[in-house]
């Protein structure tokens, strides 16, 4: 192994300034049409056009997912009967005893026995 530093000056492209300027000029001239096209696409309309397909695909995927969720929720809602909590249920009174709240007279012994059997 050699401890001397390697001389990289022969690789310096700016060593010959005229040649370097000509090379940069040729590269820029060759890239000019592509740069013009790229600048033309940076407009808001160009951006919308470029993102149109991915945006449309995302919207379609979200729509399919939403339809799937709605169908599942609708099937579940149809399968179960809507139940509204009444005053008797809120107070903890068994459903068999709740008609007694609106009846005119006291419940019969058979009704009490039946309600107790259902509560167990």
Buried (B, 14 or more C-beta within 10 A) or exposed (E): EEEEEEEEEEEEEEEEEEEEEEEEEEEEEEEEEEEEEEEEEEEEEEEEEEEEEEEEEEEEEEEEEEEEEEEEEEEEEEEEEEEEEEEBEEEEBEEBBBEBEEEEEEBEEEBBEBBEEEEE
